[in-house]
Amino acid sequence: MDLVETRELAYFLEVARELHFGRAAERLGIAQPPLSRAIARLERRLGVRLLERTSRRVTLTPAGETLLAEGGAALAAVEAAVLRTRRAGGTGARLVLAMKPGGDGGGLLPDVLAEYEREPDALPVEMVFGYGARQALDDGRADAALLYAPRADLTGLAVEELVVEPQVVVLPRTHRLAGRARVSMADLDGEVLPRTPARPGGDGPMVTDGGQVMQLIALGRMVAVLPRSYRRLLRDDLTAVPVPDAPPTTLVLAWPEESRSRALAAFVRVTAAVAARHNARRNARRNTEAGALRTVSDLR
């Protein structure tokens, strides 16, 4: 079977999106005749017609529509693999972890990093912060990411569940709900909620980092429902109120399913072990607190 060259696939995708050879050639920075020849070679390799050309327009055949839908993801995966391979094999090899600011389940990372450094296969860890952690995985800028399910799309990723957290709503201290012991999701009807690159729906401002979120909340522009551990990021003019009927979130460590990196495998193993100890300590504290409450109740 003839192989498809990535350059030819990239050329086809540009033409398929533009449906115009001249505009596609201009965007690619090449002349139109070489572009036409590249598309013709690709069609010969695949043995199918991808485009219908007339003097007035270019349209996609059913085969072309299929390649447009699936070829983009394939090309992106190849480009991401190349980037990760160069990073792993070059001088100064490192493991890149993407995450939201504060999104480490209440402080797992210091212990994870300290233990990981002692692993024989460990690499220096570089962290990328922002609300595009999933995208950083997809385009190869990161080897792994800390994501919150079900907020994040985990399709095509291997995951290790770490910490389950209830959610809180972060509000200005002057907000009408700030003095409540708890609120419901119904209480938040009509409130402006943020949009993120991963969750673009909604009517609130687009946010890309944790500092921006807190600033906009403090200015009264929105409120945000977040995992409970985000309370550590609160400014003095903000407060967090539990939302018991908001679905809990699960912090996961995610990485590409096809990864075979020993350094990444060691990082996953260490992170899972640290999270297990964290959960055990948290459960022990809860049991102790519950026992103390029962004792006080009995004394009454």
C-alpha positions as CSV (number, residue, x, y, z in Angstrom):
1,M,0.0,0.0,0.0
2,D,1.4,3.4,-0.9
3,L,2.1,5.7,2.0
4,V,0.6,9.2,2.2
5,E,3.2,11.9,2.7
6,T,2.4,14.4,5.4
7,R,3.2,17.3,3.2
8,E,0.6,16.2,0.6
9,L,-1.9,15.6,3.4
10,A,-1.3,19.2,4.7
11,Y,-1.7,20.6,1.1
12,F,-5.0,18.7,0.7
13,L,-6.4,19.9,4.0
14,E,-5.7,23.5,3.1
15,V,-7.4,23.1,-0.3
16,A,-10.3,21.3,1.3
17,R,-10.8,24.1,3.8
18,E,-10.5,26.9,1.3
19,L,-12.2,25.1,-1.7
20,H,-10.0,27.3,-3.8
21,F,-6.6,26.4,-5.2
22,G,-5.4,30.0,-5.5
23,R,-6.2,30.9,-1.9
24,A,-4.8,27.7,-0.6
25,A,-1.6,28.1,-2.5
26,E,-1.3,31.7,-1.1
27,R,-1.8,30.5,2.5
28,L,0.7,27.7,2.0
29,G,3.3,30.0,0.5
30,I,3.7,28.0,-2.8
31,A,2.7,28.4,-6.4
32,Q,-0.6,27.0,-7.6
33,P,0.8,24.5,-10.2
34,P,2.9,22.5,-7.6
35,L,-0.1,22.5,-5.3
36,S,-2.3,21.0,-8.1
37,R,0.4,18.3,-8.8
38,A,0.7,17.4,-5.2
39,I,-3.1,16.9,-4.9
40,A,-3.1,14.8,-8.1
41,R,-0.2,12.6,-6.6
42,L,-2.2,12.1,-3.4
43,E,-5.3,11.0,-5.3
44,R,-3.1,8.5,-7.3
45,R,-1.6,7.1,-4.0
46,L,-5.1,6.6,-2.5
47,G,-6.7,5.5,-5.7
48,V,-9.7,7.8,-5.2
49,R,-10.8,11.2,-6.4
50,L,-10.8,13.7,-3.5
51,L,-11.9,16.9,-5.3
52,E,-14.2,17.8,-8.2
53,R,-12.8,20.7,-10.1
54,T,-14.6,22.9,-12.6
55,S,-13.7,26.3,-14.1
56,R,-15.9,27.9,-11.5
57,R,-15.5,25.9,-8.3
58,V,-13.9,23.1,-6.3
59,T,-16.0,20.7,-4.3
60,L,-15.2,17.7,-2.1
61,T,-16.1,14.2,-3.1
62,P,-17.4,11.8,-0.4
63,A,-13.8,10.4,-0.1
64,G,-12.5,14.0,0.2
65,E,-15.0,14.7,3.0
66,T,-13.8,11.7,4.8
67,L,-10.1,12.6,4.5
68,L,-10.9,16.2,5.6
69,A,-12.7,14.9,8.7
70,E,-10.0,12.3,9.7
71,G,-6.9,13.6,8.1
72,G,-6.7,16.8,10.2
73,A,-6.6,14.7,13.4
74,A,-4.0,12.3,11.9
75,L,-1.7,15.2,10.8
76,A,-2.0,16.9,14.2
77,A,-1.1,13.6,15.9
78,V,2.0,13.2,13.7
79,E,3.1,16.7,14.4
80,A,2.5,16.3,18.2
81,A,4.5,13.0,18.1
82,V,7.4,14.7,16.3
83,L,7.4,17.5,18.9
84,R,7.4,15.1,21.8
85,T,10.1,12.9,20.2
86,R,12.4,15.9,19.6
87,R,11.9,17.0,23.2
88,A,12.6,13.6,24.6
89,G,15.6,12.9,22.5
90,G,17.3,16.3,22.3
91,T,19.7,17.9,24.7
92,G,18.0,19.0,27.9
93,A,15.3,16.3,27.6
94,R,12.3,17.1,30.0
95,L,8.8,16.0,30.8
96,V,6.2,18.8,30.3
97,L,3.1,18.8,32.6
98,A,0.2,21.1,31.6
99,M,-2.3,22.3,34.3
100,K,-4.5,25.1,35.4
101,P,-3.1,27.3,38.1
102,G,-4.1,25.8,41.4
103,G,-5.4,22.7,39.7
104,D,-3.4,20.0,41.6
105,G,-6.1,18.7,43.9
106,G,-5.2,20.7,47.0
107,G,-1.4,20.5,46.8
108,L,-0.3,17.1,45.5
109,L,2.5,18.5,43.3
110,P,5.2,19.3,45.8
111,D,5.2,15.7,47.1
112,V,4.9,14.3,43.5
113,L,7.9,16.3,42.3
114,A,10.0,15.5,45.3
115,E,9.4,11.7,44.9
116,Y,9.6,11.7,41.1
117,E,13.1,13.2,41.3
118,R,14.3,10.0,43.0
119,E,13.0,7.8,40.2
120,P,15.8,6.2,38.0
121,D,13.9,7.2,34.8
122,A,13.0,10.7,35.9
123,L,13.4,13.7,33.7
124,P,13.3,17.4,34.8
125,V,9.7,18.5,34.9
126,E,8.6,21.7,33.2
127,M,5.1,23.0,34.0
128,V,2.8,24.9,31.5
129,F,0.0,26.8,33.2
130,G,-3.3,27.9,31.6
131,Y,-6.8,26.8,30.6
132,G,-5.7,25.0,27.5
133,A,-4.1,22.0,29.1
134,R,-6.0,19.5,26.9
135,Q,-4.9,21.4,23.8
136,A,-1.3,21.3,25.0
137,L,-1.5,17.5,25.0
138,D,-3.1,17.4,21.6
139,D,-0.5,19.6,19.9
140,G,2.5,18.0,21.6
141,R,3.5,20.9,23.8
142,A,2.9,18.7,26.9
143,D,3.5,15.1,27.8
144,A,0.9,14.9,30.5
145,A,-1.8,17.1,32.0
146,L,-3.8,17.5,35.2
147,L,-7.4,17.8,34.1
148,Y,-10.8,17.9,35.9
149,A,-13.4,15.4,34.7
150,P,-16.2,15.8,33.6
151,R,-15.2,19.3,32.6
152,A,-12.4,18.2,30.3
153,D,-12.8,16.0,27.2
154,L,-10.7,12.9,27.9
155,T,-11.4,11.2,24.6
156,G,-8.3,9.4,23.2
157,L,-6.3,9.9,26.5
158,A,-5.1,7.4,29.1
159,V,-6.1,8.6,32.6
160,E,-5.3,7.9,36.2
161,E,-8.0,9.2,38.7
162,L,-6.4,11.0,41.6
163,V,-8.8,13.1,43.8
164,V,-12.5,13.5,43.9
165,E,-13.6,17.0,45.0
166,P,-16.9,18.7,45.7
167,Q,-17.4,22.1,44.1
168,V,-17.8,25.6,45.5
169,V,-18.9,28.9,44.0
170,V,-16.4,31.7,44.2
171,L,-18.0,35.1,44.8
172,P,-17.1,38.7,45.8
173,R,-17.6,39.1,49.6
174,T,-20.2,41.8,48.7
175,H,-22.3,39.3,46.7
176,R,-25.9,38.6,47.7
177,L,-25.0,34.9,48.3
178,A,-21.6,35.4,50.1
179,G,-22.9,35.0,53.6
180,R,-24.7,31.7,53.0
181,A,-23.4,28.4,54.5
182,R,-24.2,26.7,51.2
183,V,-26.0,27.5,47.9
184,S,-27.7,25.4,45.2
185,M,-27.2,25.5,41.5
186,A,-30.7,27.0,41.3
187,D,-29.5,29.9,43.4
188,L,-27.0,30.7,40.7
189,D,-29.6,31.1,37.9
190,G,-29.0,34.4,36.2
191,E,-25.4,34.6,37.3
192,V,-22.7,35.2,34.7
193,L,-20.3,32.2,34.4
194,P,-17.0,32.2,32.7
195,R,-16.1,30.6,29.3
196,T,-12.8,28.8,28.7
197,P,-11.1,27.5,25.6
198,A,-12.3,24.0,26.6
199,R,-15.8,25.2,27.4
200,P,-16.6,28.0,25.1
201,G,-20.4,28.0,25.7
202,G,-22.1,30.5,28.0
203,D,-22.4,34.2,28.2
204,G,-19.5,35.2,30.5
205,P,-16.1,36.5,29.6
206,M,-13.4,34.2,28.1
207,V,-10.8,33.3,30.7
208,T,-7.4,31.7,30.1
209,D,-5.8,31.7,33.6
210,G,-6.6,31.6,37.3
211,G,-5.5,35.1,38.1
212,Q,-7.9,36.4,35.4
213,V,-10.7,34.4,36.9
214,M,-10.2,35.8,40.4
215,Q,-9.8,39.4,39.1
216,L,-13.1,39.3,37.1
217,I,-15.0,37.8,40.0
218,A,-13.6,40.5,42.3
219,L,-14.8,43.1,39.8
220,G,-18.3,41.7,39.9
221,R,-18.2,40.6,36.3
222,M,-19.0,36.9,37.0
223,V,-18.9,34.1,39.5
224,A,-17.3,30.7,39.0
225,V,-18.1,27.1,40.2
226,L,-14.8,25.4,40.8
227,P,-13.3,22.4,42.6
228,R,-13.0,23.0,46.4
229,S,-9.2,23.1,46.3
230,Y,-9.3,26.4,44.4
231,R,-10.1,28.1,47.7
232,R,-6.3,28.3,48.2
233,L,-6.2,30.9,45.4
234,L,-8.7,33.2,46.9
235,R,-7.9,36.9,47.5
236,D,-9.1,38.7,50.6
237,D,-12.0,40.2,48.8
238,L,-13.4,36.8,47.6
239,T,-15.2,33.9,49.4
240,A,-16.1,30.4,48.4
241,V,-19.5,28.8,49.3
242,P,-20.1,25.1,49.0
243,V,-22.6,24.0,46.2
244,P,-23.7,20.5,47.4
245,D,-25.8,19.7,44.4
246,A,-23.1,20.6,41.9
247,P,-21.6,17.3,40.5
248,P,-18.3,16.5,42.1
249,T,-15.2,16.8,39.9
250,T,-12.4,14.3,39.6
251,L,-8.8,15.4,39.2
252,V,-7.1,13.1,36.7
253,L,-3.6,12.8,35.3
254,A,-4.0,12.3,31.5
255,W,-1.5,11.5,28.8
256,P,-1.7,10.2,25.1
257,E,-2.7,6.6,24.9
258,E,0.1,5.7,22.6
259,S,2.9,7.1,24.8
260,R,5.6,4.6,25.7
261,S,7.9,6.9,27.6
262,R,9.6,5.4,30.7
263,A,9.9,8.8,32.2
264,L,6.2,9.4,31.9
265,A,5.3,5.9,33.2
266,A,7.4,6.7,36.3
267,F,5.6,10.1,36.7
268,V,2.2,8.4,36.5
269,R,3.2,5.8,39.0
270,V,4.5,8.3,41.5
271,T,1.5,10.6,41.1
272,A,-0.9,7.8,41.7
273,A,0.9,6.7,44.9
274,V,1.0,10.3,46.3
275,A,-2.7,10.8,45.5
276,A,-3.5,7.5,47.3
277,R,-1.7,8.6,50.4
278,H,-3.4,12.1,50.2
279,N,-6.8,10.4,50.0
280,A,-6.0,8.1,52.9
281,R,-5.0,11.0,55.1
282,R,-8.1,13.0,54.2
283,N,-10.4,10.1,54.9
284,A,-8.7,9.5,58.3
285,R,-9.2,13.2,59.2
286,R,-12.9,13.0,58.2
287,N,-13.4,9.9,60.3
288,T,-11.7,11.6,63.3
289,E,-13.8,14.7,62.9
290,A,-17.0,12.6,62.6
291,G,-16.1,10.6,65.7
292,A,-15.5,13.8,67.7
293,L,-18.9,15.2,66.6
294,R,-20.6,11.9,67.7
295,T,-18.8,12.2,71.1
296,V,-19.9,15.8,71.6
297,S,-23.5,14.8,70.7
298,D,-23.4,11.9,73.2
299,L,-22.2,14.2,76.0
300,R,-25.2,16.5,75.4
